[in-house]
Structure formats: structure tokens, C-alpha cells
Amino acid sequence: MKFDDILKHIGEFGYYQKRLYLLLCLPAISTGCYMMMLVFVMHAPKHRCQIPGMNNDTYNVQNNQHASIINKTIPLSHDEIHKYDRCHYYQYRNNSRDRVKCSKWVYDTNTFTETFASKMNFVCDDAIKRSHAQMIFYGGVLVGDVSFGILSDKIGRKKTFLLSTIITLAMAVAVAFSQTFYVFVILEFMVGAAHHGGFMICCVMSLEYVGPSKRVLTGIPIHIFFAFGIMYIALMGYLLRNWFYVQLAVGAPFAVFLFYWWMIPESSRWLLSMGKYDDAEKIIQRIAKVNKKKIPSRMIDEKTLENPKTANVYHLFSTLEMTKRTIILLWNWIVIAMVYYGVTMHTGGNIGGNFYLNFFILAIVEVPAKLLVMATLNRAGRKKIHCFCMVVGGVACMCTIFTVIYGGDELQPLTLTLAIIGKMGSAAAFGIIYVYSMELYPTVVETVEWD
């Protein structure tokens, strides 16, 4: 007997699993926030050099006299986007004028009153630090997915999730009090590793108690909660306007997940793989009771139960067919991630209009995209739907090149529309690739592929 056979007896997706699934979807809201957090925290508002000796200088023009001083002191920009040079000012000496790099700046506070980038002046020569921070954060995501995946196979899903929650909560709150770049990126690396490692555990656990006929239905909705997280951080950014308070507004609610230690069970599949049959039996009996299913007093028979074999990364390349599948899927994952995060992270503040509204729209369109996939996946097939989403999303994103370069502000609504189509295509493809990856591999290597 396989564990899937046990699930058919106790209910493939009964009330117990639905309640558990909802609980495991909620951390995806926080994950959506953290994956986009640096878009807000490291946002560089419009800026120019502070006029030397003018302590009350502001980015916005105060009066005609202030405008005259700015025009005399700040060089005009060489690009069409910005009116003034952002990194230099004029220094007058002995009837001569020198173009000098500045060390102080004033920022536009219409979108943000303060970001970490504006607080630390990560502009001009230090602008690269904003990209470095994002790179380090996503490096942490990669390390966390691998390390927490391995750890969950060693000590169990539940303990690993608790560990990831504690680390995320502590590091996320600590980030808000960072005073140096190096402290900031170290903490962000740990946040990236811990929160996304925990998210992957939730993805795995959300499917481990679901029967085989219901896994397509449950493989996608967790990503809708991810979109809810992006909407939440857009709303918090709009209401709070300060990176410190936004960081706390996202980090503090994470404390709720500490109570999951008493609210979710350990993975029965993991317990069986560890030979803990009595513990797994207790959970199975509890599920059957909640689902109102009558089962024998002992469902697990150690003699007839088929325990899944262990797998390693090299199993993904064990045969020619497996190697081809792995390479194709890896390429799809890379492309989808680039389009999805590229559109989300760089469209909101770079195409004009309201920063927060653009960001919110790009998040909310994920919901109908995922629902459409759920409605059509079993009817049209995985390959056709996946290819359609990839092509439509990719073409839409390519078209934005022409509207941005040749259209200008008057085509901003068209640019946003194309970005929305691109985001919907990539979001739908993201939901499909999770299910597709799971189904294209034998059971023995499914967990390896997810990690």
C-alpha cells in the first residue's frame, strides 16, 4: 500500500486538508512581501545635489529665489528624463566655475518620505549598492531553498518551518534598525534564506496531505496568496511612505506563524520515511475523524507499506530522458523568473503614473491569471497552456520596448497595458511550471526537483 492509497480512504481533500492548506497558504503572503521588499526599501527617489551652505534646501522649488539659486548652482542634465544633473554642482572660485561631485543630496518626498537608499545616499557613485543588495538577497533565497530543503528531510518539515520563522522574524525586525550597508545586506541575506526556505516547505507540505486527483487544484492557489502579499506591501507603502515602518509592517505579523507549532501536524510522509509509524498513524486517524471517514483502527501496515526511496540531485540526470526534461524545465524556470520579477520590480516606478497604483495593478492581475490556469489546465493540457502563456507574455514585454523608446508619456497607458499582459503571462506560467515539474518526474525525485 502507498501513502496515496491511505489518502483515498481518509479523504483526498477533506475538511482537515482544506483547513491545513489554508494555513500553509498564509505564509505565502509574507513571502510575496519580502520578495518585493527591496523595490520599496532600495528605491532611489528623484534627487539632485544639495546646494552648499543651504541647510533648508529641498528638492521641490520653494519660491522664485530658490529656483534662481538652483539654476545657478546645479548643472542641467544631459538626458531627457531628468531636468538637473543628479551628481554634480557648480563651485564658483575667482570668477571661474568648476563642475564638482557632491556628497549631499536632496530627495523628492512625494512618493517616499524616506527609503534606505535615500537615508544612506546610495546614488551616483554608490548607486551600484542598490543592485548589490538585491543580488545578495536573492543569493540568500537560493541558499535557503537548498539548505532548508535538506534540513527538512533531516529533522522534519515542522521543526524546519519553525526555525525559518524564528530567523525571519528576528532578522526582518533587525533590518529596520540597520545603520550600515554591510549589516543591512547580511541581514537581508538571512531574511531571503529563511523566509523563502520556509515558503518552499509550505509548498511541499500543502501537497503532501492532498490526494493525487486533487493536486492540480491545490498546486496553484498558494501562488495567489503570494500575489496578495505584493498587494499588501503596495498598500503599506502607500499608507506609510517610510521604509522603516514598511519593514516593521511586514516583519511584525510574521510572529503569527510561531503558533503553527501547535496548529499544523508533522508530515506523515516524512514520519514514515523515518520509521515513525505510530506518530504517522495518530495523524492519519485524526484526519479521518475530522473528515468523518470510517477507517480501521490501524491503517499503516509496516509490512505492506511502500516507503518512497531516497533521491539525490544526480537522479535528475540519471537517464537521457530525465536529463532532457531537467534542462528544459530549468531553462523555463529561469526565463519565467526573469520576466515575472523583471516586470514586477521595474515597471511600477519606471513607466510613469502612480508608483503604488502601478505596483498594485501588476499584483492584482495575477489572480485572474491563476484562476484561468486552474480552469483550463485539465481541459487543454499543460504543454499548450504553458506555451501560450509564455509566448503571449514574452511578446507583450518585447512590445514595451517600442512604446517606451518611441512613444514617451503619451503612450504610458499602452505601456502599462502591455506590462500587465506580460505579467499575467509570466504569473500564469509560474503556476503551471510548479505543477508541470512535479508531474514530469517520478515520485522518487519530486522533492528533489521542488528543492
N, C-alpha and C positions, 0 to 999 in steps of 0.2 A: 504494500500500500504506500502511495505517495502522500505527501502533505496536502497536495491539491485535492486528493480524494477525501481527506478529512474535512477540508473546507466545504466540499459539496454536501456533506452531512450536517455540518453545523450552520450552514448558510454562507453563500459566496459573498454576499454584500448586505448582510442584515443590519439591524439597528445598531448593534455593537460596533461593527466595522464602519458604519456611516458616522457614528459619533467619534470614533478614533480617527477616521480620515479627516474630519473637520478640524480636530485638534492638531493634527500633523500638518494641515494646510496653513494654519495661522502663522507659524514662524516664517513662511514664505513672504508675508507682508514685510517683516523686518529685513529679510534678505533683499527684497526689491528696493527698500530704502538705502541699505548700505551699498548696494552695487551702483547706485547713482549718487551717493552722498558727496563724492568729491566734485561732482558737477557744480554743486552749490558751495561747498566749503572752499574749493580752489578756484572759484570764479573770479576773474580779474575784471572789475568794473572799468568803465571808461575813466581815463586818467590823463594827467599831464604833470609836468614838474611844478612843485610848489614855488611860488615867487619868493626869492631870497629876502629874508627880513620881514616878510608879511605873514605873521603867525595866524591871522584870521582869514587867510586865503581859502577859497572854496572852489570846487570845480565849476559850479554854476556861477554865472556872471551876476554880481551883486548890484552894480549900477554902472553908469557910463564911465566913471573914473576907473573903476575896476576893469572894465573892458579895455580901456586905453592902456592900462599897465600890462594886461595880459598880451595885447597885440605888440607891445614894445619889447616884452621880456621873453615870450615863448615863440619859437620859430613855427612857421606853418608846416603842416605835414606834407610829405611827398606822395602819399597815397590818397585815394579818393574817399576812403571810409572815414578817416579822422581829420578834423579841421586843424588841430595843432600837433606838433611833434610831441611824442609822449615821453621822451628820454633825454631831451636837451633843453637848455635855456640859454639866453644871451647874457653874457657878462661884459659890462662896459668898463674899459680902462683907457685912460688917456686918449679920449676921442676915438677909440677903436672898439670893435665889437667882436668878441670871441664866442664860439659855439661850444658850450661846456655840458658835460654829463651831469645830471642832477642826482642827489642822494635822498631827496624827499619828494613826495608826490601828494597830490590831492585827487580824490576819487569822487565819481558820480555816486550819490547815495539814493538815487531814485529806485533802483532795483534791490540793492542790498545796503543796509547801513554799514555793515562790516562783514567781510569774509576773512578766512585765514590768510588768503593770498594778499588782500589789501592790508591786513594788520601787519604782516611780515614783509610787505613790499616785494612780492615775487613778480616783478615786472622788469621790463628791459633786459639787462644782463642776467637777472635771476629768474626770468620767465620760464626757463627750462625746468626749474624745480617743480613747477606745477605738473609737468609731464612725468617727471621722475616720481613724484608722489603717487600718481595713478599707476605707473608701471610697477612700483613696489607693492601697492595694494593688491593688484591683480596677480602679482607673483605670489602673494600670500594666499590668494584664493586657490591657485594651483597647488601649492604645498599643502594647504588644508584639505583639499579634496582627496589627495593621495594619503596623507598621514592619518587623517581621521577615518578614512575608509579602512585602512589596515588596522587601526586601533579598534574599530567597531567589530571587526572579525575576531579580535583577540579577547577583549573584555566585555563585549556585548554592545548592542545599539543604545540601550537605555543609559548606561554609565557614560558612554562616549558623548551622547547628546547633552547630558547634564554638565559634563566637563566643558563642552563647547559653549554652553550657555553661560557658565560662570566666567569663562575667559572673555567672551564677547561683552558681557555686561560690564566687567571691570575695565577692560581696555577702551570700550566705547565711551564710557564716562570720563576716563582719564584723558582721552584725546581732546576733550573740550577744554582742558586746562593746560594743554601743551604750550610751551613758551619758546621752543626752538624747532627748527626744521627736522633735525635728526631724531629728536624724541617723537615728533609727530609721525614720521614715516615708520618708525619702529612699531609704534602703537597701531598704526593703520595696517601694517603687515599682519600683526596678530589678530586684529579685527577681521581682516579678509580671510585669514586661515580658519579662524574659529567659527565665524557665522556661516560661511559657505560650506564648511565641513559638516556643520550641524544640519544645514539645509539638505545636503545630499543624503544624510541619514534619514531625514523625514521623507524624502522621495522614495527611498528603498523601503522603509517601514510602512509607508502608506499603501504599498502594493503587496507586502508580504502576507497580510491577512485577508487579501481580496482573492476570490476565486478566479480561475483562468478566463471565464466567459465575461467577467466584468472589468478586466484590467485596462482595456481600451477606454472605457468610460471613466475610469479613475486615474488614468495616466496623464491627463491634460489639465483638469480643473485646478490642480495645485499651482500651475503657472498663471492662472487668472488671479490668484491671491498675490502672486509676485507683482502683477500689474497694479493691484490695489495699493501695494507698498509704494510704487512710484507716484501714484496719485496722492498718497498721504504726505510724502515728502514735498511734493509740489505745493500742497495746501499749507504745510507747516512753514515752508519757505516764504510763501506769500503773506502769511499772518505774522511771522516773527522777524523776518528780514535780517537776522543776525546769525552767523554761523554757529556761535556758542549755544544759543538757545535751540537752534535746529538740531544740533548734535545731541543735546540732552533730551529733546522731544522724541527723538528716535531711540536713543540708548536706554532711557529710564523704563519705558514699557517692556523692554526685554526681560525685566525681572519677573514678569508673569510666568515665563516659561520654566522658571525654577520649580514651580508647583507641578510640572509634568512628571516629576519623580513619583508622585502619588497618583497621577491621573492616567498614565499610559503603561501598558504592560511591556515586558521584555519581548523581543522577537522569538516566537515559538520555533521558527526555523533555526535560529541561532542556538537556542537551547537544545534542540535535537541534535544539531551538529556537534555540540559539546557533550552529548550523552546525558543531559539533564532531563530525563524523560518525565519524572514526576512533576517538575516545575512546569514543563510544557503541557502536561495533562491537566493541571489545575487551570491554566489559562483557557484551554480548549473547552473544558467543562463550563467555565464562566461565560464564554462566548455563546455556547449552546443554550445556556439558561436565559441569557438576555435576549437571544434571538428566538426563544420559545421553540427550540428544537429538541426532540427526544432522542437521546443517543445512549449507547451502553455506558456503564459506569467506568469502563476503561476503553478509550479509543485507540491509544497508542500501544501497538504490539512491537516490542523491540526486535522480535524475530522476523517479522514480515515487513517492517517499515523500511523504505528505501531512503537512506540518508544521502543527500547530494554530495557528490565528490568535490574535493577542494580544487581550486583553479588558481592559476597564476597568469601574469601578463603574457607570457610566451604562448599561452593557449590561443590567444587572439591571432597568432600567426602560425598555428600548428599545421595547417594544410594550405594548399594553394587557394582553394575557395574561401577559406577563412581570412587569408591574407588580403585577397581582393576586397572582400567585404569591409575589413578593418580600414584599409587605406581609403576606400570610397567614403565610408562613414566619417572618418577623421577629417577628410577634406570638407565634407558637408558641415560638420560641426564648426570648423574654423571659419568658413565663409558665412554661415548663418550668424555666428557670434560677431564677426566684424560688421556685418550690415546692421544687425539689431542694435548693438551698442554704439556703433558709429552714428546711426540716425538719431538715437535717443539722446546721446550725450552732446552732440554737436549741432543738432538742428535747432533746439529750443532757443538758444541765445544768439544764433548766427544768421537767422533769416529775417530779422526784424519782427515787429509786433511785440506783444507782451510775452516776456520770458516765461512767466509762470503758466499762462494760458496755453502757450505752445507746448510746454512740457506736459501739462495735464492732458491735453488733447492726444498727444503721442502715446500717453499711457492708456487712456480710456478706450482707444480704438483696438487695443489688444483683446478686449473682452469679446466683441462680436467676431473677431478673427478666430479666437479659440473655440467659441461656440459653433461657428461654421464648420470648423475642422471636426469637432465631435459629431456633428450631424451628418457629415459626408464621408467620413473615413471608412466606415464599413461598407458604404454603398459604391463608392468609386475606386476604392483601393488606395493603399499607402503611396505607391510609386507615382501614380498620376497626380494625386493631390499635392504631394510634396514637390514634384517638378513644376506644377502650375504655380504654386506659391513662390518658389524660388525665382522663376522666370519673370512673373509679374512684379514682384518686389524689386528684383535687380534692374529691370528696365525702367521702372519708376524712379529709382535712385539715380540712374545714369542720366535721365532727362533733367534732373535738377541742375546738372552742370550748365546746361544751356540757359535755363531760366535765371540762374544766379549771375552768370557772366554777361549775358546779353540783355537780360530783362530789367534788372535793377529793382527798385522798391515797388514799381507799378505791377510787377509780376509776383510779388510776395505771396498773395493768396494762392496762386498756382503752384509756387514752390512748396508751400506748406501742404497743399493737397497731394502733390507727388510724394512728399516725405511721409505723409500719412499712409499712402498706398504702399510705399516701401516698408514702413514699419509694420503694417498689417501682414504683408507677405512674409517678412522675416519672423514675426511673432508666431504666425501660424506654422511656419516651417520648424520653429523651435519646438513647438508642441508635438509635431509629427515625429521629429528625429528622436525624441526620447522614447516614444512607443516603437518606432521602427528599429532602433538599435537593440531594444530588448527582444523583439520578435525574431530578428535575423540571426541571433546566436542561440546555440543550445543552452539549456538551463545552467549547465556547469560553469559557463563563463559570463552569465548575465551580470552578476555582481561585480566582476572584474571590469566589464565594459562601463557600468554605471560609475564606478570609482574613477 
